[in-house]
Amino acid sequence: QVQLVESGGRLVQAGGSLRLSCAASGRTFSSHTMGWFRQAPGKEREFVAAISWSGGNPYYADSVKGRFTISSANTKNTVYLQMNSLKPEDTAVYYCAVDSEPGSWAYWGQGTQVTVSS
């Protein structure tokens, strides 16, 4: 059974940085894509970034491009989201996800809260 556990979320001031981690277990992920999503209060969940498990082909939402970096550490079965130059509008619960096939996000973590104060 796939399990994803996020960590690293906390309260941070605008302009600050955070690194989120997602520890994955339960299967081999070598042919899969890992993603980060977020959901702000009163809004729908939105895509943030994704990367192939091998570490190639990262891609980002326009709203975070140039500020966030997604990376993977295969030996640790962990995916990271480095977030720099944080803005109050980045405040959300951040979720890690794994696809079961391209475009189908089948597995989700429980989320970690990121709050950016102005």
N, CA, C and O atoms as a GROMACS GRO file, in nm:
protein
  472
    1GLN      N    1   0.084  -0.118   0.000
    1GLN     CA    2   0.000   0.000   0.000
    1GLN      C    3   0.088   0.124   0.000
    1GLN      O    4   0.182   0.135   0.079
    2VAL      N    5   0.057   0.216  -0.090
    2VAL     CA    6   0.137   0.338  -0.101
    2VAL      C    7   0.106   0.431   0.016
    2VAL      O    8  -0.009   0.453   0.052
    3GLN      N    9   0.212   0.483   0.075
    3GLN     CA   10   0.197   0.581   0.183
    3GLN      C   11   0.286   0.701   0.153
    3GLN      O   12   0.404   0.685   0.120
    4LEU      N   13   0.229   0.819   0.165
    4LEU     CA   14   0.302   0.943   0.145
    4LEU      C   15   0.288   1.027   0.270
    4LEU      O   16   0.176   1.049   0.318
    5VAL      N   17   0.400   1.074   0.324
    5VAL     CA   18   0.398   1.152   0.446
    5VAL      C   19   0.473   1.282   0.422
    5VAL      O   20   0.594   1.282   0.400
    6GLU      N   21   0.401   1.393   0.427
    6GLU     CA   22   0.461   1.525   0.410
    6GLU      C   23   0.508   1.581   0.544
    6GLU      O   24   0.455   1.546   0.649
    7SER      N   25   0.607   1.667   0.538
    7SER     CA   26   0.653   1.738   0.656
    7SER      C   27   0.721   1.867   0.613
    7SER      O   28   0.752   1.886   0.496
    8GLY      N   29   0.743   1.955   0.710
    8GLY     CA   30   0.817   2.078   0.685
    8GLY      C   31   0.734   2.205   0.685
    8GLY      O   32   0.790   2.314   0.684
    9GLY      N   33   0.604   2.192   0.686
    9GLY     CA   34   0.521   2.311   0.685
    9GLY      C   35   0.522   2.382   0.819
    9GLY      O   36   0.528   2.318   0.924
   10ARG      N   37   0.516   2.513   0.815
   10ARG     CA   38   0.511   2.594   0.938
   10ARG      C   39   0.477   2.736   0.902
   10ARG      O   40   0.454   2.768   0.786
   11LEU      N   41   0.475   2.822   1.003
   11LEU     CA   42   0.454   2.965   0.985
   11LEU      C   43   0.587   3.032   0.948
   11LEU      O   44   0.689   3.009   1.013
   12VAL      N   45   0.583   3.114   0.844
   12VAL     CA   46   0.704   3.183   0.799
   12VAL      C   47   0.665   3.323   0.752
   12VAL      O   48   0.552   3.344   0.707
   13GLN      N   49   0.757   3.417   0.762
   13GLN     CA   50   0.728   3.552   0.716
   13GLN      C   51   0.743   3.563   0.564
   13GLN      O   52   0.817   3.486   0.502
   14ALA      N   53   0.673   3.657   0.507
   14ALA     CA   54   0.685   3.682   0.364
   14ALA      C   55   0.831   3.709   0.327
   14ALA      O   56   0.902   3.780   0.399
   15GLY      N   57   0.873   3.653   0.216
   15GLY     CA   58   1.012   3.664   0.174
   15GLY      C   59   1.100   3.552   0.224
   15GLY      O   60   1.214   3.538   0.180
   16GLY      N   61   1.049   3.472   0.315
   16GLY     CA   62   1.126   3.363   0.371
   16GLY      C   63   1.124   3.238   0.284
   16GLY      O   64   1.069   3.238   0.174
   17SER      N   65   1.186   3.132   0.338
   17SER     CA   66   1.198   3.006   0.264
   17SER      C   67   1.156   2.888   0.352
   17SER      O   68   1.163   2.894   0.475
   18LEU      N   69   1.111   2.784   0.286
   18LEU     CA   70   1.078   2.658   0.352
   18LEU      C   71   1.114   2.545   0.258
   18LEU      O   72   1.114   2.562   0.136
   19ARG      N   73   1.144   2.429   0.315
   19ARG     CA   74   1.160   2.308   0.234
   19ARG      C   75   1.063   2.203   0.286
   19ARG      O   76   1.070   2.162   0.402
   20LEU      N   77   0.974   2.161   0.199
   20LEU     CA   78   0.882   2.054   0.232
   20LEU      C   79   0.941   1.921   0.186
   20LEU      O   80   1.012   1.914   0.086
   21SER      N   81   0.911   1.816   0.262
   21SER     CA   82   0.955   1.682   0.228
   21SER      C   83   0.835   1.590   0.215
   21SER      O   84   0.733   1.608   0.283
   22CYS      N   85   0.847   1.491   0.128
   22CYS     CA   86   0.744   1.389   0.112
   22CYS      C   87   0.814   1.254   0.108
   22CYS      O   88   0.885   1.222   0.013
   23ALA      N   89   0.794   1.176   0.212
   23ALA     CA   90   0.852   1.042   0.221
   23ALA      C   91   0.753   0.941   0.166
   23ALA      O   92   0.638   0.934   0.211
   24ALA      N   93   0.798   0.865   0.067
   24ALA     CA   94   0.710   0.769  -0.001
   24ALA      C   95   0.749   0.626   0.033
   24ALA      O   96   0.868   0.595   0.047
   25SER      N   97   0.652   0.540   0.045
   25SER     CA   98   0.678   0.399   0.072
   25SER      C   99   0.564   0.314   0.016
   25SER      O  100   0.458   0.366  -0.019
   26GLY      N  101   0.588   0.184   0.006
   26GLY     CA  102   0.482   0.093  -0.031
   26GLY      C  103   0.490   0.033  -0.169
   26GLY      O  104   0.419  -0.062  -0.200
   27ARG      N  105   0.578   0.089  -0.254
   27ARG     CA  106   0.593   0.031  -0.387
   27ARG      C  107   0.716   0.090  -0.451
   27ARG      O  108   0.784   0.175  -0.393
   28THR      N  109   0.744   0.045  -0.571
   28THR     CA  110   0.853   0.102  -0.650
   28THR      C  111   0.799   0.219  -0.730
   28THR      O  112   0.696   0.207  -0.797
   29PHE      N  113   0.869   0.332  -0.723
   29PHE     CA  114   0.818   0.452  -0.787
   29PHE      C  115   0.897   0.491  -0.911
   29PHE      O  116   0.878   0.600  -0.964
   30SER      N  117   0.985   0.405  -0.956
   30SER     CA  118   1.080   0.444  -1.059
   30SER      C  119   1.016   0.489  -1.188
   30SER      O  120   1.077   0.567  -1.262
   31SER      N  121   0.897   0.444  -1.220
   31SER     CA  122   0.834   0.482  -1.346
   31SER      C  123   0.722   0.582  -1.326
   31SER      O  124   0.637   0.600  -1.414
   32HIS      N  125   0.720   0.647  -1.213
   32HIS     CA  126   0.610   0.734  -1.179
   32HIS      C  127   0.652   0.880  -1.168
   32HIS      O  128   0.771   0.913  -1.166
   33THR      N  129   0.552   0.965  -1.163
   33THR     CA  130   0.571   1.108  -1.143
   33THR      C  131   0.520   1.146  -1.005
   33THR      O  132   0.414   1.102  -0.961
   34MET      N  133   0.599   1.229  -0.938
   34MET     CA  134   0.562   1.280  -0.806
   34MET      C  135   0.523   1.425  -0.820
   34MET      O  136   0.583   1.500  -0.897
   35GLY      N  137   0.421   1.465  -0.745
   35GLY     CA  138   0.375   1.603  -0.757
   35GLY      C  139   0.345   1.667  -0.623
   35GLY      O  140   0.323   1.599  -0.523
   36TRP      N  141   0.346   1.799  -0.626
   36TRP     CA  142   0.300   1.879  -0.513
   36TRP      C  143   0.180   1.960  -0.557
   36TRP      O  144   0.177   2.019  -0.666
   37PHE      N  145   0.080   1.962  -0.470
   37PHE     CA  146  -0.040   2.041  -0.491
   37PHE      C  147  -0.063   2.124  -0.365
   37PHE      O  148  -0.002   2.099  -0.261
   38ARG      N  149  -0.152   2.221  -0.374
   38ARG     CA  150  -0.187   2.298  -0.255
   38ARG      C  151  -0.333   2.339  -0.261
   38ARG      O  152  -0.394   2.349  -0.367
   39GLN      N  153  -0.387   2.361  -0.141
   39GLN     CA  154  -0.525   2.405  -0.131
   39GLN      C  155  -0.536   2.513  -0.025
   39GLN      O  156  -0.510   2.488   0.093
   40ALA      N  157  -0.573   2.631  -0.068
   40ALA     CA  158  -0.593   2.743   0.023
   40ALA      C  159  -0.737   2.742   0.072
   40ALA      O  160  -0.824   2.684   0.008
   41PRO      N  161  -0.764   2.806   0.186
   41PRO     CA  162  -0.901   2.809   0.240
   41PRO      C  163  -0.999   2.866   0.138
   41PRO      O  164  -0.976   2.972   0.080
   42GLY      N  165  -1.108   2.793   0.117
   42GLY     CA  166  -1.211   2.840   0.026
   42GLY      C  167  -1.180   2.824  -0.121
   42GLY      O  168  -1.257   2.869  -0.205
   43LYS      N  169  -1.066   2.762  -0.153
   43LYS     CA  170  -1.028   2.745  -0.293
   43LYS      C  171  -1.011   2.599  -0.328
   43LYS      O  172  -1.000   2.514  -0.240
   44GLU      N  173  -1.010   2.570  -0.456
   44GLU     CA  174  -0.988   2.433  -0.501
   44GLU      C  175  -0.839   2.398  -0.493
   44GLU      O  176  -0.752   2.484  -0.495
   45ARG      N  177  -0.814   2.268  -0.485
   45ARG     CA  178  -0.676   2.222  -0.487
   45ARG      C  179  -0.614   2.254  -0.622
   45ARG      O  180  -0.677   2.236  -0.726
   46GLU      N  181  -0.490   2.302  -0.621
   46GLU     CA  182  -0.423   2.339  -0.745
   46GLU      C  183  -0.286   2.276  -0.754
   46GLU      O  184  -0.220   2.249  -0.654
   47PHE      N  185  -0.246   2.254  -0.877
   47PHE     CA  186  -0.114   2.197  -0.906
   47PHE      C  187  -0.005   2.298  -0.873
   47PHE      O  188  -0.021   2.418  -0.898
   48VAL      N  189   0.107   2.250  -0.817
   48VAL     CA  190   0.221   2.336  -0.787
   48VAL      C  191   0.343   2.295  -0.870
   48VAL      O  192   0.400   2.378  -0.942
   49ALA      N  193   0.382   2.169  -0.860
   49ALA     CA  194   0.502   2.124  -0.931
   49ALA      C  195   0.501   1.972  -0.940
   49ALA      O  196   0.432   1.905  -0.864
   50ALA      N  197   0.577   1.918  -1.035
   50ALA     CA  198   0.589   1.773  -1.049
   50ALA      C  199   0.724   1.737  -1.108
   50ALA      O  200   0.790   1.820  -1.171
   51ILE      N  201   0.764   1.614  -1.086
   51ILE     CA  202   0.893   1.566  -1.134
   51ILE      C  203   0.886   1.415  -1.151
   51ILE      O  204   0.814   1.348  -1.077
   52SER      N  205   0.959   1.362  -1.247
   52SER     CA  206   0.966   1.218  -1.258
   52SER      C  207   1.048   1.163  -1.144
   52SER      O  208   1.136   1.232  -1.091
   53TRP      N  209   1.022   1.042  -1.105
   53TRP     CA  210   1.091   0.985  -0.988
   53TRP      C  211   1.243   0.983  -1.010
   53TRP      O  212   1.320   0.991  -0.914
   54SER      N  213   1.285   0.971  -1.135
   54SER     CA  214   1.428   0.969  -1.164
   54SER      C  215   1.490   1.108  -1.148
   54SER      O  216   1.612   1.122  -1.152
   55GLY      N  217   1.408   1.209  -1.131
   55GLY     CA  218   1.458   1.344  -1.112
   55GLY      C  219   1.455   1.431  -1.236
   55GLY      O  220   1.497   1.547  -1.232
   56GLY      N  221   1.406   1.376  -1.346
   56GLY     CA  222   1.402   1.454  -1.469
   56GLY      C  223   1.269   1.523  -1.491
   56GLY      O  224   1.170   1.496  -1.423
   57ASN      N  225   1.270   1.613  -1.588
   57ASN     CA  226   1.148   1.678  -1.636
   57ASN      C  227   1.066   1.750  -1.528
   57ASN      O  228   0.944   1.729  -1.522
   58PRO      N  229   1.127   1.832  -1.445
   58PRO     CA  230   1.044   1.908  -1.350
   58PRO      C  231   0.960   2.012  -1.424
   58PRO      O  232   1.005   2.070  -1.523
   59TYR      N  233   0.840   2.034  -1.376
   59TYR     CA  234   0.759   2.142  -1.433
   59TYR      C  235   0.676   2.204  -1.321
   59TYR      O  236   0.648   2.141  -1.219
   60TYR      N  237   0.636   2.331  -1.344
   60TYR     CA  238   0.581   2.414  -1.237
   60TYR      C  239   0.459   2.491  -1.283
   60TYR      O  240   0.441   2.519  -1.402
   61ALA      N  241   0.376   2.525  -1.187
   61ALA     CA  242   0.269   2.622  -1.212
   61ALA      C  243   0.333   2.758  -1.233
   61ALA      O  244   0.438   2.788  -1.175
   62ASP      N  245   0.272   2.840  -1.316
   62ASP     CA  246   0.327   2.972  -1.343
   62ASP      C  247   0.342   3.055  -1.216
   62ASP      O  248   0.433   3.136  -1.204
   63SER      N  249   0.252   3.034  -1.120
   63SER     CA  250   0.252   3.115  -0.998
   63SER      C  251   0.374   3.090  -0.910
   63SER      O  252   0.405   3.173  -0.825
   64VAL      N  253   0.443   2.978  -0.929
   64VAL     CA  254   0.558   2.947  -0.844
   64VAL      C  255   0.688   2.937  -0.922
   64VAL      O  256   0.795   2.920  -0.863
   65LYS      N  257   0.679   2.946  -1.054
   65LYS     CA  258   0.799   2.930  -1.138
   65LYS      C  259   0.903   3.035  -1.100
   65LYS      O  260   0.871   3.153  -1.089
   66GLY      N  261   1.026   2.991  -1.082
   66GLY     CA  262   1.134   3.081  -1.044
   66GLY      C  263   1.150   3.098  -0.894
   66GLY      O  264   1.252   3.150  -0.849
   67ARG      N  265   1.052   3.053  -0.816
   67ARG     CA  266   1.060   3.065  -0.670
   67ARG      C  267   1.067   2.928  -0.603
   67ARG      O  268   1.133   2.913  -0.501
   68PHE      N  269   0.999   2.829  -0.660
   68PHE     CA  270   0.995   2.694  -0.602
   68PHE      C  271   1.080   2.600  -0.687
   68PHE      O  272   1.091   2.616  -0.809
   69THR      N  273   1.139   2.500  -0.620
   69THR     CA  274   1.216   2.397  -0.690
   69THR      C  275   1.177   2.261  -0.635
   69THR      O  276   1.181   2.238  -0.515
   70ILE      N  277   1.139   2.172  -0.725
   70ILE     CA  278   1.107   2.034  -0.686
   70ILE      C  279   1.226   1.945  -0.718
   70ILE      O  280   1.290   1.962  -0.822
   71SER      N  281   1.254   1.851  -0.629
   71SER     CA  282   1.364   1.759  -0.652
   71SER      C  283   1.332   1.625  -0.586
   71SER      O  284   1.243   1.616  -0.501
   72SER      N  285   1.406   1.523  -0.625
   72SER     CA  286   1.384   1.391  -0.566
   72SER      C  287   1.515   1.331  -0.520
   72SER      O  288   1.620   1.354  -0.580
   73ALA      N  289   1.507   1.254  -0.415
   73ALA     CA  290   1.623   1.180  -0.362
   73ALA      C  291   1.582   1.033  -0.362
   73ALA      O  292   1.525   0.984  -0.265
   74ASN      N  293   1.614   0.965  -0.471
   74ASN     CA  294   1.564   0.829  -0.488
   74ASN      C  295   1.609   0.734  -0.378
   74ASN      O  296   1.534   0.647  -0.336
   75THR      N  297   1.732   0.750  -0.333
   75THR     CA  298   1.784   0.659  -0.231
   75THR      C  299   1.709   0.674  -0.100
   75THR      O  300   1.709   0.583  -0.017
   76LYS      N  301   1.646   0.790  -0.081
   76LYS     CA  302   1.570   0.814   0.041
   76LYS      C  303   1.420   0.802   0.019
   76LYS      O  304   1.342   0.820   0.112
   77ASN      N  305   1.380   0.772  -0.106
   77ASN     CA  306   1.237   0.767  -0.140
   77ASN      C  307   1.166   0.895  -0.096
   77ASN      O  308   1.056   0.890  -0.040
   78THR      N  309   1.230   1.006  -0.123
   78THR     CA  310   1.177   1.134  -0.077
   78THR      C  311   1.176   1.236  -0.190
   78THR      O  312   1.268   1.241  -0.272
   79VAL      N  313   1.072   1.316  -0.192
   79VAL     CA  314   1.060   1.428  -0.285
   79VAL      C  315   1.054   1.556  -0.204
   79VAL      O  316   0.989   1.562  -0.100
   80TYR      N  317   1.122   1.659  -0.254
   80TYR     CA  318   1.129   1.786  -0.181
   80TYR      C  319   1.065   1.898  -0.263
   80TYR      O  320   1.057   1.892  -0.386
   81LEU      N  321   1.022   1.998  -0.191
   81LEU     CA  322   0.978   2.122  -0.254
   81LEU      C  323   1.045   2.237  -0.180
   81LEU      O  324   1.007   2.272  -0.068
   82GLN      N  325   1.145   2.295  -0.244
   82GLN     CA  326   1.213   2.411  -0.187
   82GLN      C  327   1.135   2.535  -0.229
   82GLN      O  328   1.116   2.560  -0.348
   83MET      N  329   1.091   2.611  -0.132
   83MET     CA  330   1.008   2.730  -0.158
   83MET      C  331   1.081   2.854  -0.110
   83MET      O  332   1.107   2.869   0.009
   84ASN      N  333   1.114   2.941  -0.202
   84ASN     CA  334   1.183   3.067  -0.170
   84ASN      C  335   1.093   3.186  -0.202
   84ASN      O  336   0.994   3.174  -0.273
   85SER      N  337   1.130   3.301  -0.148
   85SER     CA  338   1.055   3.425  -0.173
   85SER      C  339   0.906   3.404  -0.151
   85SER      O  340   0.824   3.441  -0.235
   86LEU      N  341   0.871   3.346  -0.038
   86LEU     CA  342   0.732   3.312  -0.011
   86LEU      C  343   0.646   3.436   0.002
   86LEU      O  344   0.690   3.540   0.052
   87LYS      N  345   0.522   3.422  -0.043
   87LYS     CA  346   0.425   3.530  -0.040
   87LYS      C  347   0.304   3.487   0.042
   87LYS      O  348   0.278   3.367   0.056
   88PRO      N  349   0.229   3.581   0.096
   88PRO     CA  350   0.107   3.543   0.171
   88PRO      C  351   0.012   3.457   0.089
   88PRO      O  352  -0.057   3.371   0.145
   89GLU      N  353   0.008   3.477  -0.040
   89GLU     CA  354  -0.081   3.397  -0.125
   89GLU      C  355  -0.033   3.253  -0.144
   89GLU      O  356  -0.104   3.171  -0.204
   90ASP      N  357   0.085   3.221  -0.092
   90ASP     CA  358   0.132   3.082  -0.092
   90ASP      C  359   0.076   3.004   0.027
   90ASP      O  360   0.095   2.883   0.036
   91THR      N  361   0.007   3.073   0.116
   91THR     CA  362  -0.052   3.006   0.232
   91THR      C  363  -0.153   2.902   0.186
   91THR      O  364  -0.246   2.932   0.112
   92ALA      N  365  -0.134   2.778   0.232
   92ALA     CA  366  -0.220   2.667   0.191
   92ALA      C  367  -0.176   2.541   0.263
   92ALA      O  368  -0.072   2.537   0.328
   93VAL      N  369  -0.258   2.438   0.250
   93VAL     CA  370  -0.214   2.304   0.286
   93VAL      C  371  -0.150   2.244   0.161
   93VAL      O  372  -0.211   2.242   0.054
   94TYR      N  373  -0.029   2.196   0.176
   94TYR     CA  374   0.046   2.139   0.064
   94TYR      C  375   0.041   1.987   0.070
   94TYR      O  376   0.066   1.926   0.175
   95TYR      N  377   0.008   1.927  -0.043
   95TYR     CA  378  -0.007   1.783  -0.054
   95TYR      C  379   0.092   1.725  -0.153
   95TYR      O  380   0.122   1.785  -0.256
   96CYS      N  381   0.143   1.609  -0.120
   96CYS     CA  382   0.226   1.531  -0.210
   96CYS      C  383   0.138   1.426  -0.277
   96CYS      O  384   0.045   1.374  -0.215
   97ALA      N  385   0.167   1.394  -0.401
   97ALA     CA  386   0.089   1.296  -0.475
   97ALA      C  387   0.177   1.215  -0.569
   97ALA      O  388   0.283   1.260  -0.612
   98VAL      N  389   0.131   1.095  -0.601
   98VAL     CA  390   0.198   1.008  -0.698
   98VAL      C  391   0.095   0.965  -0.801
   98VAL      O  392  -0.020   0.937  -0.769
   99ASP      N  393   0.140   0.960  -0.926
   99ASP     CA  394   0.045   0.917  -1.029
   99ASP      C  395   0.046   0.765  -1.042
   99ASP      O  396   0.146   0.700  -1.012
  100SER      N  397  -0.067   0.707  -1.088
  100SER     CA  398  -0.074   0.565  -1.118
  100SER      C  399  -0.048   0.542  -1.267
  100SER      O  400  -0.003   0.436  -1.309
  101GLU      N  401  -0.076   0.644  -1.346
  101GLU     CA  402  -0.047   0.649  -1.489
  101GLU      C  403  -0.043   0.797  -1.524
  101GLU      O  404  -0.096   0.878  -1.450
  102PRO      N  405   0.018   0.834  -1.636
  102PRO     CA  406   0.031   0.976  -1.668
  102PRO      C  407  -0.101   1.052  -1.659
  102PRO      O  408  -0.200   1.017  -1.723
  103GLY      N  409  -0.100   1.156  -1.577
  103GLY     CA  410  -0.218   1.240  -1.564
  103GLY      C  411  -0.319   1.195  -1.462
  103GLY      O  412  -0.419   1.263  -1.441
  104SER      N  413  -0.296   1.082  -1.398
  104SER     CA  414  -0.391   1.031  -1.298
  104SER      C  415  -0.323   1.026  -1.163
  104SER      O  416  -0.243   0.936  -1.136
  105TRP      N  417  -0.355   1.122  -1.078
  105TRP     CA  418  -0.294   1.131  -0.945
  105TRP      C  419  -0.373   1.042  -0.850
  105TRP      O  420  -0.482   1.078  -0.806
  106ALA      N  421  -0.316   0.927  -0.819
  106ALA     CA  422  -0.392   0.824  -0.748
  106ALA      C  423  -0.367   0.820  -0.599
  106ALA      O  424  -0.452   0.776  -0.522
  107TYR      N  425  -0.250   0.864  -0.557
  107TYR     CA  426  -0.211   0.851  -0.416
  107TYR      C  427  -0.178   0.988  -0.360
  107TYR      O  428  -0.112   1.069  -0.424
  108TRP      N  429  -0.226   1.013  -0.237
  108TRP     CA  430  -0.210   1.144  -0.176
  108TRP      C  431  -0.165   1.131  -0.032
  108TRP      O  432  -0.199   1.036   0.038
  109GLY      N  433  -0.086   1.230   0.013
  109GLY     CA  434  -0.051   1.239   0.152
  109GLY      C  435  -0.158   1.314   0.229
  109GLY      O  436  -0.260   1.354   0.173
  110GLN      N  437  -0.133   1.332   0.358
  110GLN     CA  438  -0.233   1.396   0.446
  110GLN      C  439  -0.222   1.548   0.444
  110GLN      O  440  -0.312   1.618   0.492
  111GLY      N  441  -0.112   1.600   0.390
  111GLY     CA  442  -0.093   1.744   0.380
  111GLY      C  443  -0.013   1.804   0.494
  111GLY      O  444  -0.009   1.750   0.605
  112THR      N  445   0.050   1.917   0.464
  112THR     CA  446   0.124   1.992   0.565
  112THR      C  447   0.092   2.140   0.546
  112THR      O  448   0.090   2.190   0.433
  113GLN      N  449   0.067   2.209   0.657
  113GLN     CA  450   0.021   2.348   0.652
  113GLN      C  451   0.139   2.443   0.636
  113GLN      O  452   0.236   2.438   0.712
  114VAL      N  453   0.128   2.530   0.536
  114VAL     CA  454   0.224   2.639   0.519
  114VAL      C  455   0.148   2.770   0.535
  114VAL      O  456   0.049   2.794   0.465
  115THR      N  457   0.194   2.853   0.626
  115THR     CA  458   0.132   2.983   0.649
  115THR      C  459   0.238   3.091   0.632
  115THR      O  460   0.341   3.089   0.699
  116VAL      N  461   0.211   3.185   0.542
  116VAL     CA  462   0.305   3.294   0.516
  116VAL      C  463   0.241   3.423   0.566
  116VAL      O  464   0.137   3.466   0.517
  117SER      N  465   0.306   3.484   0.664
  117SER     CA  466   0.253   3.609   0.720
  117SER      C  467   0.312   3.729   0.648
  117SER      O  468   0.426   3.727   0.602
  118SER      N  469   0.232   3.834   0.638
  118SER     CA  470   0.276   3.955   0.567
  118SER      C  471   0.346   4.052   0.660
  118SER      O  472   0.389   4.159   0.617
   0.00000   0.00000   0.00000
